[in-house]
Amino acid sequence: MVDNAAKDGLPAAGYSARLVTDPVTAQRLADFLTESLEEHDVAVAAFESDGGQWTTAVYFSERPNETAMRALVALEMGAERANTLEFERIETKDWVAASLEGLAPVAAGRFLVHGRHDRARVCANRIGIEIEAALAFGTGHHGTTRGCLLALDHWAKGCFAKRISLHLSHRERSDRIAIRVRGYSAKRKSDPPHPGPLPHGEREKKRMRGVRILDVGTGTGVLAIAAAKALRTRVLASDIDRRALTVARENARLNTAAAAIEFIHAAGLDAPHFCECGPFDLILANILLGPLQRLARPLARLVAPGAHVVLSGLLNHQAQAALVAYRAQRLVLQRRIILDEWTTLVLRRPI
């Protein structure tokens, strides 16, 4: 997409191609261009512009081939919209970072996805996830990412509640057995004192020990980071894009979650390592409908009995097609989260 012959001898500069549209279309086009231009030295961003409109922008280090870019946009938006694409020569600057710095933090349940400039806005009762502003995707502003975070928060709360109940019932049963064996009240002064509750952090770690999480198509790593921080457990995260994994590892380090997340490069779910780490109690897959359909069978093999699967990256009209593929693998729908034009599905494997 870059016209390498276009060298005018001017000082170093960048170039942009912009299209103003509505928020859903802007993000859809940004997703399409990010995937289509992954082999090129470009950055893609979707952000809110003046007057409530949104802009999809592509930033180039060299002058782009305008005809080729319009033809690419036409594949997704049609020729009429592609003709409204505006090209501009701009001063050298990290324009993606600049465009995203104005985005407000995104709240999803207990999670707050934010940039470096909003660190101070993370309250004590929130789980902050900092995503570097220079990234053009995975900031949490997209309905698919936010839907996954809401589903993860709901699942984590239920998981904690269940484990608290099990912990208390096991403790009560142990106390009753001890009373019968000793033949006297456990409250006698001769009994050793009860050790008391564990500190809050240690209590969470003990409850979550053994929970296995998989994040398929991790992208920026935001979902893997959220799971690791909320559940205090190990997470396996995979992606087909090596550059995305580099970004995800840096974000994990930034959020002090690097030690809890294993990132692997994988085009699907057939690598032996997935079976070695599974079966999983929760699988997150925020990708597109086509890959979700293709992965239905191998993904279902990795789901433990009673475990959950969160599927996203789906426009509302695509949700039923995804459901058909996963129902065929004996997964049942438990919850549907709709945010604007996007649907997140929460499914469960029966015990």
N, C-alpha and C positions, 0 to 999 in steps of 0.2 A: 504493500500500500504506500510505500515511500518512494518518491521520485528522486533517486540518488543523483541524477544528472542536474538537478536544480540547485546549483551552488552559485550564489550571487556575490560572494565575497563580503557580505555584511557581517557585523559582529554576531557572535553566537546568539541564537534565538530559538524559540520553539514555535509550534503551530498548533492550532486547535480546530476541531470541527464540532459544531454545536447544533443541537436540535431542541427547541422548546416545545414542551407537551405537558400532559397531565402526569401525576406521580406514578400511577400504575404503568402507563406506557413507557415512561422514562426509565423505570427500573427494568422492565421487560427488554427494552432495547439495549440497556447497559449490559444485561446478562448475555444477550445474544452477541454483542460486539466483543465482550470479554472473552467468550469462548471462540469466536471466529478469528480474533486477532492475537491469540495467545502466542503465536510464533513470531510476532512483530514487536518491535521496541516502542510500545505505546502504553498509555495509561487511560483507563476508562472510569468515568465517574457519573453518578446521577445525584443531583442535589436540588434543593429548593431555591428558586430564583425569585425575583421581585414579583409582587402581585399574586402570590400563591401558586404561580406556575412552577414547573420543574424543568430542568435542563439535563439532557444527556450530552456529555462532552467527551471527546477523544483528544488526547494530547500527544503530539508527535515531537520527536527531537529534530526531525528533518521535514522538509516540505512534503506533504502527502500527495498521492495521486488522486485528485478530486473526482475524476470520472469513476475510478475503481471504488472509492468510498461511497459515492452515491449509489452505485450498483449494488454494493453490499447492504446498505441501509434499505434499499428498495426490496430486497428479498424478505425483510421482516416487516417493513412499514408500507410498502407500495411506492411506485414511482412518484406520485404526487407529493407525498410527505418527504421523500428523499430529495426532491428538488428544493425544499426549504432548508436543507442543511447549509449552515453558514461556516465558511472557512476564514481563519484570521491568523495573521502573523503576530506573535506575542513575545514579550521580553522573557528571557530565561528566568524561570521561577518554578518552584514546586507548586504548580497550579492545582494539582489534586489535593494536596494538603491544605492549600489556601481555601479551596471550595468546601472542604469538609469541616474546617475549623468552626464554621458557624452553625453546624448541626448540634442541636440540643441532645443531652443524654437520653437514652431510650430505656424506659422502665418496663420490665416484664416480670410480674410477680416480685420476688425478692431481688431479682437481678437488675443491675443498672449498667448498661453498656455505655461507655463514655470515652472521650479522647483525653489526651494528656492535659489539655487546658481545663478540664472539668474534674480533676482529681478531688478538689476540695468539696465538691458537691455530693460526694458519696457519703450517705448517712451511716451511722453505726448499725442500723438494722437492715442494711442493704448489702448484697454481695456485688462488689464492684468488679467489672471486667473492662480493663483498659485496652482499647484497640488503637494502634498507632494511626493518627489522622492521615498519614500519607497513603494509606490503603484505599483503593477505590471500591472495595466490596467487603461484605461481612461486617458492616458497622452496627447491625442490629436494627437499622431503620427500615429494612425490608420486611414485609409481612411474614415471609417464610421463616426468617431467623427469629423474629419475635414470637411467632407461633410455637416454634420448637422450644424456646426458652420458657414460655408459659406452660407447655406440656411437661417439661423437665422439672419445673418448680412444683407443679401439682403432684407429679410422681414422687419426687423427693420427700415431700411432706407426708404422703401416704406411706412411703417406705419407713420413714422415721417413726410414724405412729404405730405401724405394725410391729416394728422391732422393740419399741418401748413396751407394748403389750406382751410380747413374747418374753422379754426380759423380766417383767414383773411376775408373770405367771410361773416362770421357771424358778424364780427366787422364792415365791410363796410355797411352791411344791417342795422345794429343798428344805424350807423351814419346817413344814409339816412332817417330813420324813425324819428330820433330826429330832423333833420332839418325840415321835413314837419310839425311835431307837433308844434315846436316852431315858425315856420313861418319866421325864419331868419337864416342867415348863422351861421354854427357852429364855424366859425372862428372869430366871433366878440369877442372883448375884455371882454365882460360881461360873456362869457361862462366860465365854470370852466375848468381849464387846464386838458388835457388828462393825465391819470396817467402814461403813458409811458410803455415801454415793461418790462416784468418781468425779473429778473435776469436769466441767462442761466439755472442753475440747477432747479429753480422753474418752468421755462417755460417747461422743459422736463417733470417734474413731472405732471404738469397740463395736458399736451398733452397725457400722457400715463395713466392717471387715468381711471380705469375701464377696462383696457386690461387684459384678463385672459389667463394665460399660464399653460399648463400641460406638464410635462416631465415624460414619461412612461419608466420604467426601467432605472432609473437615474444613477445607478452605482456609479462612483466617484462624481456625482453631477455636472460635468463640464458644461453640457448644461443648467441645472437649474441656475447655478451661472452666466453663460454668459447671459442668458435671464434677470435675475434680475438686473445685472449691466448695461446692454445695454438699457433696457427699463424702468428701475426704477419703477418696478411694482411687485406685489405679484406673486409668482410662486408656484404651487402645484407639488411636485415630489414624485413618488412612485417607489417602488422596491419590488421584491419578497424575496430578500436576506436581512435579518436584519443586517448582518455584513456590507454589502454595504451601508446601510443607516447610520450606525455609521461612516463610512469613509466619506460619503457625508456630513453629518452634520459637521464634523471636517473641511472639506475643505471649506464649506460655512462660518464657523466661521473665518477660516484663510483669506478668501477673503472679510470679513466684509459684508457678504450677508446673514447671518443667520436669521436676523429679517425679511427678505423679502421672505424666502422660507419655506414652510411647507412640511416636509417629512413625508410620511405615508407608513406603511408596507401593501402591498396588492398583492395578487396573480393574480389579473385580474383587471377589471374595473367595477365590479358589486357592490362594496361598495357604500352605499348611499352618502357618502361624495363627490364622484366624481360628482354626479348630483347636489348636493347642491352648489358646487363651480362653476359648469359650467352653460351654455355652454361656451366652450373655443374659444378664437380667434386664438390660435395657439397651436397645439399639436405636441410634439416631441417624436418620438419613435425609439430609436436606439437599436433594439434588433435583433432577428433572424427571418428568414422567417416563420418558423412554428408558433411561438407566434404571429407574425404580422398577419398571416392569421386567426388565432383563434380569435384575438381581433378586426377584421375588423368591425363586426356588433356593439359590445358594444362601440368601439371607435367612430364610425360614429355618434352614438346617442349623443355624447358629443360635436360635432363640430357645432359651431354657423353658421348661414347663412353668406356666404362670407368669412368664416374663412379658415385657411390653416392647413394642416397636413404635417409633414416632417417624412418620413419613411427611415430608414437606417438599417445597419447590413446585407446588401444584396450583394452577389456576382453578377456580371453583368448578368449572365445567370438566376439569380433568380428574377430579377426585374419585368419581365413580369408576373410571377405568383403572385407577390404581387399586381401588378396593377389590375389584373383580380378580386381579392378579394375586392379591394376598389372601383373599378368602379361599382361593383354590389351594392355598398352602395351609388351610385350617387355622388362620388367624381371624379373630373376630373384632369388629369395631367397638371401641369403648367410648371414644370421645372425638368430636369434630370441632376444630377451632377455626373460625372464619374471620379473617382480618382483611377488609376491603375486598380485593379480587382474589385473595389467596386463601387456600385451605391447608390446614395441618391435620393429619389423621393420627389418632392414637389407637393402636391395635394390641390385642393380647392373645397369647397362646394359652388355651385352656389347660388346666392341670390334668 
